[in-house]
Amino acid sequence: MKRSIPCIFFLLALLAPALLPGQQPGFPSGNRGSSSSARTGKAEQNEIELDTFDIFYFFADNPNQEIPFSDSTLGNYFRQYDPVRKRDLDYRHLGILGSAHQPIVFEAAWRRGFDVGLHQYDLYMTTGDELPFYRIERPYSNVSYTMGSEQADGYTTAQFSRNFANGLNYSLDYKRITQFGTQSQFPNQNNRNTAFTNGLRYESSNGRYDGFFSFAANTIQQEDNGGIRREPIAQGQFSSPSSAEVFLGSARTRHAHREFSYTHYYRFGGGQDSIRGTRRSYTISHQAVLNNSTYKYHDEYDVAQDSSFYNAYPALLPDVRGTRLYFKHRKLENSFRLATFKLGRSDEEMAKNQRDLLEVGMVHSLHHIEEASADTTLSNLFLTGKYRFNPSERLRINLYGHFGL
């Protein structure tokens, strides 16, 4: 009897929830009001708002051509973190993340008029033309971090966008490469690259006017060792790249770029026709870009360590006290464009797609170069043209050209 009493209480505890009508909202009870409220509560619990929304991004160069954002790990080179490999054709660099690079397969360099010619760090920078703007319903953020072989090495990226009242949208793109390790890389090879670009978009209430303001700050800081003079130790506790001997011990490179850009459009035409569908649109646009760039390389000459390098390349050492290269480049650019295009069939849940685009324009650039010996000022004037034909998903033709005057 004593053993049966605990068993009875245990069974009652298990059956108690089933015996209580208040715990069964789906079963009817004697009170109709309580049954109705129970059904209402259950319906409210079943109505779950989905925490997903469509994301489309575009660029200030053509806000009427959108690209749907996809967070799938199967595409967009998700498995790659190094910018020199996160692309269709790999580049090559000096062996560590963030170092100087060049293409393996020939690629025609983008050039229109005067160009400084130093592009060995372009993949680590983000200009105003490369800043994506977003069409979203709620704030969007995407942050990633990749840790290197040491705790001091890492690669951080972040994208953020948010809508504000009165047709405003803010977008941010941030990238930071830090290579400060001491054991897994060769001496005097550290680097730190920072790309910070943000912008503000304004769209009028009637959709006719679009304005884009952006600010881009790109800074490249590198240590240059001039190459390996003696291989690192292959065995023992000191067998690491840091045990190698390099040609230069104090050479430094710094590139700093600051860019302000404002692009605005006025559109007329367009809209929907009940019979013909989407009507043709026409835009007139203007863009102003102010770019200030500083290039610096310096090395304090050390006879004991640096002589073998500068004896092989005497042109790099104009003064026995050390070598130094420093100059500034300022550019003010204005462009005016006229364009006509026709959008494909779409709605708010689909990306805007131009079936065709024809654009003509004129670009004027004013350059000012400050060097130690003399200053130089020059200007370029170009006619530009662009054509796009995209009748279906399987056919797309993009043409661009410019002609110097």
PLY file of the C-alpha trace (Angstrom):
ply
format ascii 1.0
element vertex 405
property float x
property float y
property float z
element edge 404
property int vertex1
property int vertex2
end_header
0.00 0.00 0.00
2.82 2.39 0.83
4.39 1.79 -2.60
1.07 2.31 -4.45
0.43 5.78 -2.94
3.43 7.47 -4.66
2.47 5.77 -7.93
-1.05 7.17 -7.71
0.21 10.72 -7.14
2.63 10.34 -10.06
-0.18 9.24 -12.40
-2.38 12.15 -11.26
0.45 14.58 -12.01
0.77 13.23 -15.54
-2.99 13.31 -16.19
-3.60 16.74 -14.63
-2.95 18.79 -17.85
-5.38 16.60 -19.78
-8.06 17.00 -17.11
-7.87 20.81 -17.07
-10.11 22.37 -19.79
-8.20 25.66 -19.58
-5.15 23.94 -21.12
-7.14 22.77 -24.16
-8.07 25.88 -26.17
-9.16 23.83 -29.15
-11.85 21.88 -27.21
-15.26 23.48 -26.61
-16.34 24.16 -23.05
-19.57 25.08 -21.42
-18.89 28.83 -21.75
-19.30 30.07 -25.37
-17.41 33.30 -24.66
-14.35 31.51 -23.43
-14.44 29.18 -26.47
-14.61 32.13 -28.88
-11.74 33.92 -27.18
-9.68 30.74 -27.22
-10.17 30.37 -30.98
-9.24 34.03 -31.48
-6.07 33.64 -29.45
-5.10 30.58 -31.42
-5.62 32.40 -34.75
-3.45 35.30 -33.57
-0.67 32.89 -32.63
-0.80 31.23 -36.06
-0.40 34.56 -37.90
3.39 34.81 -37.99
4.92 37.72 -39.88
7.74 36.58 -42.11
11.06 38.22 -41.32
12.12 38.38 -44.98
11.94 41.11 -47.62
13.29 41.63 -51.09
16.60 43.49 -51.46
17.69 45.17 -54.67
20.84 47.20 -55.20
22.01 49.57 -57.92
24.68 52.19 -58.55
24.59 55.94 -58.98
25.82 55.56 -62.56
22.47 53.97 -63.55
19.78 53.89 -60.84
17.20 52.37 -63.22
19.08 49.07 -63.56
18.69 47.02 -60.37
20.28 43.74 -59.30
18.52 41.36 -56.87
20.58 40.60 -53.78
21.18 36.93 -52.98
22.69 35.59 -49.75
23.21 32.11 -51.17
26.54 30.48 -50.35
26.57 28.80 -53.77
27.43 31.94 -55.72
29.13 35.31 -55.49
32.44 33.60 -54.62
31.33 33.07 -51.02
34.17 30.59 -50.44
36.77 33.24 -51.30
37.72 36.10 -49.00
40.81 37.48 -50.76
39.78 40.24 -53.23
42.40 39.06 -55.76
40.57 35.70 -56.01
36.99 36.83 -55.46
36.52 37.44 -59.16
36.19 35.66 -62.51
39.92 35.83 -63.32
42.40 35.64 -60.45
45.06 38.25 -59.84
48.43 37.56 -58.26
50.01 39.42 -55.34
53.11 39.29 -53.13
51.91 36.35 -51.05
49.85 37.94 -48.27
46.41 39.49 -48.13
46.41 43.18 -49.00
49.73 43.31 -50.87
50.33 44.78 -54.33
48.66 42.85 -57.15
48.47 42.57 -60.93
46.29 40.51 -63.30
47.47 37.09 -64.44
45.46 37.28 -67.65
45.64 40.52 -69.61
42.80 42.95 -68.87
42.39 46.28 -70.61
42.89 48.99 -67.99
40.16 51.60 -67.65
41.57 54.93 -68.78
40.05 58.18 -69.99
42.51 61.00 -70.31
45.32 61.58 -67.82
46.00 58.76 -65.36
48.63 58.51 -62.62
49.14 54.83 -63.44
49.48 53.39 -59.93
46.78 50.70 -59.78
48.48 47.94 -57.77
46.00 48.36 -54.89
42.75 49.03 -56.77
41.01 45.82 -55.64
41.23 46.90 -52.00
39.51 50.25 -52.58
35.89 51.32 -53.14
35.13 54.48 -55.12
31.87 56.40 -55.23
30.89 54.73 -58.52
31.28 51.31 -56.85
29.12 52.12 -53.81
25.87 50.12 -53.98
22.61 51.81 -53.04
19.67 49.67 -51.94
15.92 49.52 -52.44
14.72 47.95 -49.21
11.76 47.91 -46.84
13.71 47.56 -43.59
17.30 48.27 -42.50
19.82 45.92 -44.07
23.23 44.91 -42.75
25.83 42.35 -43.81
29.01 41.90 -41.74
31.83 39.40 -42.17
35.18 38.75 -40.51
37.97 36.45 -41.67
40.80 35.69 -39.26
44.29 35.20 -40.61
47.02 32.84 -39.49
47.65 35.00 -36.42
45.36 36.98 -34.16
46.77 40.25 -35.48
45.74 39.34 -39.05
42.16 39.78 -40.23
39.79 41.01 -42.92
36.56 42.80 -41.96
33.77 43.84 -44.32
30.45 45.54 -43.58
27.53 46.84 -45.64
24.61 48.77 -44.23
21.60 50.58 -45.63
18.53 52.23 -44.12
15.59 54.28 -45.31
14.64 57.59 -43.72
11.69 59.88 -44.12
11.17 62.19 -47.12
12.72 59.82 -49.67
16.19 59.52 -48.08
18.32 56.39 -48.01
21.74 55.94 -46.43
24.28 53.33 -47.58
27.67 52.36 -46.18
30.42 50.04 -47.41
33.45 49.29 -45.22
36.49 47.06 -45.75
39.54 46.71 -43.52
42.59 44.48 -44.08
45.07 44.17 -41.22
48.27 42.12 -41.55
50.33 42.75 -38.42
51.55 39.20 -37.77
55.18 38.58 -36.86
55.66 34.82 -37.37
53.69 33.77 -40.47
55.06 36.36 -42.89
58.39 37.76 -43.97
60.04 40.70 -42.16
58.92 44.21 -43.07
55.80 42.98 -44.88
52.96 44.29 -42.70
50.11 46.20 -44.26
46.83 47.89 -43.35
44.28 48.86 -45.99
41.06 50.71 -45.22
38.17 51.45 -47.58
35.30 53.48 -46.14
32.58 54.68 -48.53
29.16 56.00 -47.62
26.43 57.81 -49.49
23.02 59.43 -49.26
20.28 59.13 -51.84
17.28 61.42 -52.24
14.24 60.57 -54.35
11.44 63.10 -54.85
7.86 62.21 -53.98
6.84 62.04 -57.66
9.87 59.90 -58.60
11.17 62.39 -61.16
14.32 63.55 -59.37
17.14 61.39 -57.99
20.20 62.70 -56.17
23.23 60.75 -54.93
25.94 62.15 -52.67
28.89 59.97 -51.69
32.17 60.26 -49.81
34.94 57.70 -50.25
38.08 57.42 -48.08
40.62 54.82 -49.19
43.98 54.47 -47.44
46.75 52.01 -48.29
49.68 51.53 -45.87
52.40 49.05 -46.78
55.82 47.93 -45.63
58.19 47.06 -48.50
61.03 44.60 -47.96
62.34 44.56 -51.55
62.35 40.75 -51.71
64.09 37.89 -49.92
67.88 37.90 -49.68
68.20 34.64 -47.70
65.63 31.87 -47.33
64.10 31.29 -43.88
65.32 28.52 -41.60
63.78 25.23 -42.73
64.03 23.23 -39.47
63.93 23.76 -35.74
61.89 26.05 -33.53
62.82 29.11 -35.62
61.52 27.63 -38.89
59.11 30.38 -39.95
59.01 33.06 -42.66
60.01 35.65 -40.06
63.51 34.13 -39.93
64.27 35.13 -43.52
66.55 38.01 -44.43
65.11 40.72 -46.70
66.71 43.50 -48.74
64.94 46.51 -47.17
64.12 46.98 -43.53
62.43 50.37 -43.32
60.78 51.14 -46.69
57.17 52.34 -46.51
54.39 53.11 -49.03
51.23 55.10 -48.39
48.43 55.94 -50.84
45.52 58.07 -49.63
42.44 58.88 -51.73
39.54 61.14 -50.73
36.60 61.54 -53.10
33.43 63.64 -53.00
30.79 62.94 -55.61
27.30 64.23 -56.40
25.16 62.74 -59.17
21.60 63.80 -59.92
18.97 62.92 -62.52
15.71 64.38 -63.74
13.41 61.97 -65.50
10.43 62.74 -67.69
8.21 60.40 -69.63
7.83 56.81 -68.54
4.91 55.46 -66.59
2.41 52.80 -67.59
0.10 52.74 -70.59
-3.02 50.57 -70.38
-2.52 49.32 -73.95
1.21 49.54 -74.76
2.52 48.87 -71.27
5.61 50.73 -70.06
6.30 53.98 -71.90
9.77 55.20 -72.86
11.64 57.37 -70.32
14.11 60.22 -70.84
16.68 61.52 -68.35
19.09 64.42 -68.10
21.89 64.07 -65.57
24.93 65.84 -64.16
27.79 64.49 -62.08
30.51 66.38 -60.19
33.50 64.55 -58.69
36.31 66.00 -56.59
39.21 63.63 -55.97
42.29 64.33 -53.84
45.04 61.66 -53.90
48.42 61.53 -52.15
51.21 59.10 -53.04
54.22 58.60 -50.81
57.18 56.20 -50.68
60.20 56.64 -48.41
63.13 54.62 -47.10
65.88 55.63 -44.72
69.06 54.38 -46.38
70.97 51.80 -44.30
74.30 50.95 -45.90
74.64 47.61 -44.14
71.22 46.27 -45.19
70.05 48.31 -48.18
73.24 48.62 -50.26
72.77 45.31 -52.12
69.29 46.37 -53.25
70.13 49.92 -54.33
73.35 48.80 -56.03
71.16 46.64 -58.26
68.65 49.49 -58.79
70.67 52.74 -58.48
67.90 54.82 -60.08
65.77 54.26 -56.97
68.32 56.02 -54.74
68.78 59.60 -55.97
70.19 60.73 -52.60
72.50 58.83 -50.24
70.45 60.08 -47.28
67.57 57.93 -48.51
64.90 57.73 -51.17
61.61 59.60 -51.17
58.74 59.91 -53.63
55.90 62.26 -52.83
53.28 63.94 -55.00
49.61 64.94 -54.95
46.96 64.63 -57.62
43.72 66.62 -57.54
40.95 66.12 -60.07
37.73 68.02 -60.63
35.41 66.33 -63.10
32.02 67.37 -64.49
29.87 65.30 -66.81
26.54 65.93 -68.53
24.49 63.12 -70.05
21.25 62.62 -71.96
19.66 59.18 -72.00
16.55 57.35 -73.09
15.50 53.88 -71.99
12.53 51.59 -71.63
11.94 49.39 -68.60
10.80 45.81 -68.85
7.66 44.55 -67.17
8.13 44.57 -63.41
6.46 45.32 -60.09
7.58 46.28 -56.59
8.72 42.71 -55.90
10.93 42.52 -58.99
14.20 44.24 -59.91
14.04 47.06 -62.43
15.48 45.97 -65.77
16.14 48.18 -68.77
15.21 46.55 -72.06
17.31 49.14 -73.84
19.41 52.22 -73.10
20.96 54.89 -75.30
23.10 57.56 -73.63
25.31 60.37 -74.92
27.30 62.86 -72.89
30.32 65.08 -72.38
32.98 64.89 -69.65
35.51 67.55 -68.66
38.35 66.78 -66.23
40.75 69.28 -64.67
43.94 67.78 -63.20
46.48 69.41 -60.90
49.68 67.53 -60.00
51.97 68.77 -57.23
55.52 67.39 -57.29
58.71 68.31 -55.49
60.28 69.82 -58.62
57.27 71.48 -60.31
53.48 71.63 -60.50
51.43 70.71 -63.56
47.87 71.53 -64.61
46.06 69.95 -67.55
42.51 69.29 -68.70
40.70 66.65 -70.76
37.44 66.86 -72.71
35.67 63.74 -73.96
32.46 62.79 -75.72
30.92 59.61 -74.30
28.35 57.12 -75.50
26.67 54.05 -74.07
24.28 51.49 -75.55
22.50 48.59 -73.86
20.16 46.03 -75.42
18.54 43.39 -73.22
15.43 41.92 -74.88
15.54 38.70 -72.83
17.42 37.03 -69.98
19.62 35.15 -72.45
20.73 38.13 -74.53
22.43 41.28 -73.28
24.61 43.69 -75.26
26.60 46.43 -73.48
28.65 48.93 -75.48
30.64 51.95 -74.29
32.97 54.39 -75.99
34.59 57.81 -75.52
36.32 60.17 -77.90
38.85 62.80 -76.84
38.56 66.32 -78.16
0 1
1 2
2 3
3 4
4 5
5 6
6 7
7 8
8 9
9 10
10 11
11 12
12 13
13 14
14 15
15 16
16 17
17 18
18 19
19 20
20 21
21 22
22 23
23 24
24 25
25 26
26 27
27 28
28 29
29 30
30 31
31 32
32 33
33 34
34 35
35 36
36 37
37 38
38 39
39 40
40 41
41 42
42 43
43 44
44 45
45 46
46 47
47 48
48 49
49 50
50 51
51 52
52 53
53 54
54 55
55 56
56 57
57 58
58 59
59 60
60 61
61 62
62 63
63 64
64 65
65 66
66 67
67 68
68 69
69 70
70 71
71 72
72 73
73 74
74 75
75 76
76 77
77 78
78 79
79 80
80 81
81 82
82 83
83 84
84 85
85 86
86 87
87 88
88 89
89 90
90 91
91 92
92 93
93 94
94 95
95 96
96 97
97 98
98 99
99 100
100 101
101 102
102 103
103 104
104 105
105 106
106 107
107 108
108 109
109 110
110 111
111 112
112 113
113 114
114 115
115 116
116 117
117 118
118 119
119 120
120 121
121 122
122 123
123 124
124 125
125 126
126 127
127 128
128 129
129 130
130 131
131 132
132 133
133 134
134 135
135 136
136 137
137 138
138 139
139 140
140 141
141 142
142 143
143 144
144 145
145 146
146 147
147 148
148 149
149 150
150 151
151 152
152 153
153 154
154 155
155 156
156 157
157 158
158 159
159 160
160 161
161 162
162 163
163 164
164 165
165 166
166 167
167 168
168 169
169 170
170 171
171 172
172 173
173 174
174 175
175 176
176 177
177 178
178 179
179 180
180 181
181 182
182 183
183 184
184 185
185 186
186 187
187 188
188 189
189 190
190 191
191 192
192 193
193 194
194 195
195 196
196 197
197 198
198 199
199 200
200 201
201 202
202 203
203 204
204 205
205 206
206 207
207 208
208 209
209 210
210 211
211 212
212 213
213 214
214 215
215 216
216 217
217 218
218 219
219 220
220 221
221 222
222 223
223 224
224 225
225 226
226 227
227 228
228 229
229 230
230 231
231 232
232 233
233 234
234 235
235 236
236 237
237 238
238 239
239 240
240 241
241 242
242 243
243 244
244 245
245 246
246 247
247 248
248 249
249 250
250 251
251 252
252 253
253 254
254 255
255 256
256 257
257 258
258 259
259 260
260 261
261 262
262 263
263 264
264 265
265 266
266 267
267 268
268 269
269 270
270 271
271 272
272 273
273 274
274 275
275 276
276 277
277 278
278 279
279 280
280 281
281 282
282 283
283 284
284 285
285 286
286 287
287 288
288 289
289 290
290 291
291 292
292 293
293 294
294 295
295 296
296 297
297 298
298 299
299 300
300 301
301 302
302 303
303 304
304 305
305 306
306 307
307 308
308 309
309 310
310 311
311 312
312 313
313 314
314 315
315 316
316 317
317 318
318 319
319 320
320 321
321 322
322 323
323 324
324 325
325 326
326 327
327 328
328 329
329 330
330 331
331 332
332 333
333 334
334 335
335 336
336 337
337 338
338 339
339 340
340 341
341 342
342 343
343 344
344 345
345 346
346 347
347 348
348 349
349 350
350 351
351 352
352 353
353 354
354 355
355 356
356 357
357 358
358 359
359 360
360 361
361 362
362 363
363 364
364 365
365 366
366 367
367 368
368 369
369 370
370 371
371 372
372 373
373 374
374 375
375 376
376 377
377 378
378 379
379 380
380 381
381 382
382 383
383 384
384 385
385 386
386 387
387 388
388 389
389 390
390 391
391 392
392 393
393 394
394 395
395 396
396 397
397 398
398 399
399 400
400 401
401 402
402 403
403 404
